[in-house]
Amino acid sequence: MALDPDLATQQRILEDLRARHGGLADHEALVERLYGGAFLALAVGMAATATLHGTSALAVLAALVAFVVATRVEFDVAGGFAVPTQLAFVPLLLVAPPALVPLLVILSWALTRMPDIVGGRASASRLWVAFGNGWFSLGPALVLIAADGRDSVPLIVVALLTQFVTDTFASALREAALRGPKLREQLRELREVVAIDAALAPVGVIVGLAAADHPWAPLALVPLLGVLAVFSRERRERVRSLAELSNAYRGTAYVLGDVVEADDAYTGEHSKGVVELALDVGERLGLTAEQLRNLEFGALLHDVGKIAIPKEIINKPGKLDAHEFRIVKTHTTEGQAMLDRVGGFMSEVGRIVRSHHERWDGAGYPDGLAGEAIALESRIISACDSWSAMTTTRSYRKAMPIEAARAELVACSGSQFDPRVVDALLALVAPAV
């Protein structure tokens, strides 16, 4: 569980937080009713076969208290959240009748959700989600029922391995029904949750075995869960703070974009046109969420340094002389300097802005970088910038026909532009007939 989740993880966590307490969409409601309802019926049926002979009511109550507390501790992860219920589930599995455990688990989950439902902070339909959260308990309960015992450590290990298999399969099936069959992605997201459960299981086993002689032993978990609750709240606040900071940077970028547009209407409109095209190319090339964010801001602000260039040069109707061109070329380094002063990841954007006039063959400026040494985001902006410049009317020339612009881009592929970027761009704006 990364201390500083990446941008994609932040976005998934925040989307999940927004959806977690709301009502269920029609399809989601149907899936959760079927999924949760099936487990509720199964848990009730199993509970009807349970016998209480030899059960310590105090130990069961202590494990239930610890389990309820654990369900209130949520660590936000991509694709959902992880809870340290394993600490209390294992003791519950070892002190309660195995046939009764699944029902106790989902009743505990439902009890945990009731304050939010009664207080209007969550929809009552979320109870079906709570019932569906109990599938992980089915496998180990069935193992212990079949073995008719639970004093053997190897047997407990087998039961817990069965839990991880059951949990992974049931969760993947649920996600497939909700969002489509994306098994690899679902298993990648579940891996983090399973790893957390596996790490907590040994503590649960020790507490569960101790409960045979000390029925109150599971209550010793409550202070630990309190500490984990503090950490979970801090993580959630960190995610929210990172998202707020990202939004603040986004606001800064668009304010700067407005300044560019106010200073030079053509440059502003041109930059906004490059943004959309660059993002389409970036997605086609498989850029990460962070790279797409930096690409968006870099494309928006690639000409921000022109604010520092005299207007008589920027707006000159004819061609620039050598001295004027040297001044215009400084807009790359001026733009980087401006963004460096903003700080944070905008410094990364500044480096992209600095390099957007570098060439694939090394003949560009300001640093003469070549090939892969140029940031991919800069290479994308360079090609999209040129396409936009060729296909829009400027003060000193009319827009080129699409076919002519396409031919020019192809001719410069491998010299001025990254061939891979050119292929992706042309596939979007001017595919070959």
N, C-alpha and C positions, 0 to 999 in steps of 0.2 A: 504494500500500500504506500504509494509515493507520498512524501511529505509535501512536495510541490507538484500536484497533478498537472499534466499537460493540458493544453487548451481544449482538446477534444474531450478529455475526461471532465474538465470543469463544465463544459457545455452539457454533457450527458447528465452529470450530477444535478445541475441546476434545473434542467428539464424534468428530471425525475422528481425533484423536490416540489416543483410547481404542480406536477400531476398527482403526487402521492396522496394528497388530502382532498382532491377533487372527486367529482362523480366519475363513473365509468362510462365510456362510450358504449354504444349498443353492442358492437362485436366483442369488446373487452368484457362487458358485463356478462355476455353469454358464455364466454370462455371461463371466466372466473366462477360463475355459478356452477357450471358443469364440473370444473376442476375441484373447486372447494366443496361443492355438494357431494361429489362422489367420495371424497375423503371423509367428510363428516359422517356419511352413511356407513362407510367402512369402519371408522373409529367407534361409532356407537355399537355396531354389530360385534366388534372385537371386545368392547368393554362388557357386553352382556355375558361373555364367557369367563370373565376374570374372577378369580377367587382371592379373598383378602387374608387367607390363613397365613400367619407368620409375618404379616406386614406391620411395620412400625408406622403408626399414623403420624407421629412426631417427625420422623425422618422424611416421610412423603410431604408433609406440610412445609418443612424447612426447605426441601428441594424445590417445591412449587413457588415459595416466596422468592428464592434465588432466581428461578426461571423467569418469573414475572418482572423482576427488577432488570434482568439481563435483556429482556425484549424491549426495554425502554432505552437501551444504549445502542444507538445506530451510528455506524461508521459508513459514511457515504463513499461509494465506489462507483465506477462507470457501470451503467446498466442496472443500478439498484442500490442496495445497501447491505452491509454485513452487520450482524449482531453477535455478541459473544455468548449466545445461548448454550454453546457447547459446554461451557463451564458448569452449567446447572443441568443440562439435559442428561449428561452421563450419570451424575448422581441420581437423578430421577429414574433413569433406566435401571439402576442397580438397587433402588429401594422400593419402587412401586411395582405392583403386578405388571408384567410386560404387556399383557392384553389391555391394560388400562392406560398405558403410557400415551398412545396416539391421541386419545380423547382428552387427557389432561393437558397435553401440549397445545391442542387447538383451542381449548377453553381458556388457557393462559393467554394465548395470542389475542383471543377475542376480548378478554378482560382488559388487556393492555390498551386495546383500541377504543374501548368504551368511553373514557373521559373525553377523547377528541370528538367522538361522535355526538355524545350528549352536549358537549360545549359548542357544537356547530363548526368545529375546526376540520372535520372530515365527514365525508358522505357515509351513510349507513351501508351503502353497497360495498364499502371497503371491508365489511365483515367477511364477505366471500373470499377476499384476498387472504384474510387472516386464517380462514379454514384451510385454504389451499397451501398455506405455509407449513402445514404439518406433515407433508408427504415424506420428508426426510426421516421421520421417526418410524415409518412402517417397516423398513428392512431390518433394523436391529431388533425391534420388538418381535418380529416373526422368528428371527434366529434364536432368541432367548426362549421363546415359547417352544420351538422345536427341540431345543437342547434340554429343556426343563431344568435349567440351572443357570447360575451366573457368578459362581464363585471362582471360576477358572479365568485367569488373566488372558490366556490364548483365546478363550471363547469370547471374552469382551473385545479383544482386538478384532476378531472375525466379525463380530456384530457391528463395530464401528466402521470397518472397511465396507460392510454392506450398506451402512448409512451413507457413506460418501458416494457409492455407486447409485443408490436409490435417489439421493438428492440430485446428483448430476443429471441422471436420466429424466427424472420428473421435471426438473427446472428447464432442461432443454426442450422437453415436450411442450411445456407451458409456453415458453417463449416462441417456439415454432408456431403454435396455435395463435398466438397474439400478433406476431410480427413476421411470420414466414420462416421457412426452414433455412436458417443460416447457422448450421451446426458448428462450423469452425469458429465463427465469431462468438457464438454462445458459450462454447467450451472455454474460449480464452477469457471471457468475462467471469465464468464460474470458477476458474482456476484460482483466482485470488480469494474468493469466499471459502472454497474447500481448503486452501492452504491455512487460512485463519482457523477454521474448525479443527484441522489436524494439529495445529500448534497448541490449541487450548485443551484438546482431548486428554493428554496425560494428567493435567491438573484435575480435570473432572473425574478421572478414574481413581486417583488418590483420595479425593474427597468422598466419592461414592463408596469405596471400600472402608474408609474410616467411619462412615455413617452406620455400619453394622454394629460397632461398639459405642459410637457417639452420635445418636440420632440428630443432634443439633448441628453436626459438622457442616452441612451445606450452607448454613447461615453465615459461616466464616467467609463465604464468597461475596457477601453483600458489600463490605467495605472496598474490596478489590473492584467490584463492578462500579462503585461510586467513583473511584479514581478513573476507570475507563470512560465513565460518562463525561467527566471533565475533559478528557482528551478528545472524545468524539465531538463535543460542542466546539472545542477549539479548532478541530479540523473543519467542521462545517463553516465556522466563521471565517477561517482562512480561505476556503473555497469561495465564499461570497465576497470576501475582500479582494481576492485576485480577480474575480469577475467584475467588480466595481472599478478596480484599477484599469482593467482592460477597456471597460466602457469609457472611462475618463480619457484614456489615450485615444480611443476612437473619436470622442468628441473633439479633442485637440486637433487630431488629423483633419477632421472635416471643417473645423474653424479655419485652419491654415489653408485648406482647399478653397474655402469661401474668400479668404484674403487674396489668394492667387487670382480667383475669378474676378474679384472687384478691381484688382490691379490691372488685369489684362483679360478681357472677356474671352478672347479666342483661346488663350492658354488654359483658362479654367475649364471651358467646355471640352477642349481637346483632352485634358487630363481625365475628366470624368468618362469620356468615351473610351480611353485606354483602360480604365479600371475594369469595366465589364468584360471587355475582350480578353484582358490578361487573366482574369479569374477563370474564364471558360477554358483558356489554354492550360492554366495551372491545374484545374480539375482533371482535364484530359491527360495530363502528364503525371497525375497521381501525387500531387503535393500534399504534405501533411496539413493539419489545421493551422499550426503555427506558421508554416510557409505561406499558406493562402492568406492568412491575416497580414503578414509582412508584405506579401505581393500586392494586396489590396491597397495598403497605405503607401507602398512605394510607387505604385502606378498613379495613385491620386496626387502624390506630392513629388513626382519625379522632376517637375519643373519649378518647384517652390523656390529654388535659388534664383530664378529669374527676377524675383522681387528686388534683388540687389543690383540688377543690371539696369543702366540708364534707359529710360523709356524711348529716347530718340533712336537707340540702337535696336531695341526689341521691336519697335513699330516701324522701322525703316522699310519703305515699300520695295526698294531694290535689293540687290545682293550686297552682302557685307564685305568691307575690305579686310585685309589680313589683321589689322589692329583690332577692328571691331569684333572679328571672329574670335580672337584670343580672349577678349573680354567676355563674350557670350559663353565660351567654353568653361569659364569659371563658375557657371551656375551649378555644376555638379558638386564641386567642393563647397560652394556657399550653401547649397541645400543640405549637405551632410552636416555642416557646422550648425545650422539652425536646428536640425533634428537631434544632434548630440546635446544641445542645450535643453531639450525637452527631457531627455534621459530615458531610462527603462528600455523596453524593447524598441523604442523609437530610434535608439542608437543603431540597432540592427537595420532598421528601415533606412537610416541615413547611409549606411554602407551600400545598400542596394541602390539608393538614389545616386550615390557617387559613381557607381559603375555602369549606369544605364547607357552610357555612350562608348563603353568598351566594345571591341570587335572580336569575333571568334578567332581571327587571324593575328590578333595582337596589335593591330594598327590603330586602335581607338585611343580614347583619352578618359581620365587624366593620368592613368597609371600604366597604360600599355599592357594590360592583362590579356591573356589569351585562353581560349578553350574552357576547360572545366575550372580554371582558376577564377573565372568570373562567376559570381553567384547566379544560380539558375533563375532566381527571381529577376535579376538584372537582365539576363538574356531574354527572358520572356517579355519584359517591358520594352527592351530595345526593338524587338521585332514588331510588337503591337503598336509601339509609338510610331515606327516608320510606316506601318500599314495605315494607321490613322492619318498621318501627315500626307501620305500619297493620295488617299481617297477623300480628303476634305479640301475645300477651297481655302487658299491663304491669300494674304494681301497682294502677293506678287505672282500668283499663278492659280489656275483652276485645278479642280480635282482631276486626277487621272482616271481613266476608265478602269473598271475592275480587272479586266483581262490584262491590261498593261501593268497594273500594280502587281498582279499575281506573277507575271513574267519577271518583273524586277526583283521580287522577293526570292523567286527560284534562282535567278542569276546570282544573287548575293548569298545564297545558302552555302555555307562552308567557308565563306570569306568574312563577310560582315556578321552573318547570323549563324546561330547554332542550327544545324540541319534538322535536329529532332524537334526543335521549337517551330521551325518553319513548317515542317510537315503537319504538326498539330494545329497550327494557326490556319493554314490553308484548308485543312480538312473542315474547319469551322466556317470560314468566310468565303472561300472560293475553291471548292472541291473540283478536281479534274473531271472533265466530262468523259 
